[in-house]
Amino acid sequence: QLQTWLTPVALNEYLLRYSTTAAQLRADTRGVNYSAEQFQNLFAAIDPILLEPDYYYRGEDPDLLARQRALQAQYDGALQQALGSQTYHALRLNQDPLYLSIAAAAQQTGISAQNVTKLYQINRVTQAELDRIRNDATLSPDEKIEALAATRTEQQKAIQELLGPEAFLRWLQTQK
């Protein structure tokens, strides 16, 4: 109905400011500095995707779930293309709660920013291995406990090797 009262330029401006797509785009790209033209181009690329009801599907139908994944991949692809690979990757990292907690702990303890990504990678690999062990039906409970402990020990060794003894002790203090 807004189309009947607003000129095309005014309608476009309204949508860029107040639409659900614009709000989601701002939320998903919080912290990214881009020009008004870049925002408009990104909006134009993702608006048709976000207007698809299947993007928000919450059921169990395999066909609709496949469609939803395809739409989400299109959305991510549009973001990556518009922002560039490096900015997109940094954006995704800064939306990951694990990365944010590691970055905050590193800042608290004076650990360099360059080590944050390495700490994150160590923790991601460790978490994947812990999940694999927990889900391994071939291991007995005692074997799982032993494997989980060994994995945690390897994680601590890798972090200590990365940070050095003094920074490692400071890091441990933030992990309690």
Disulfide bonds with the S-S distance in Angstrom:
none
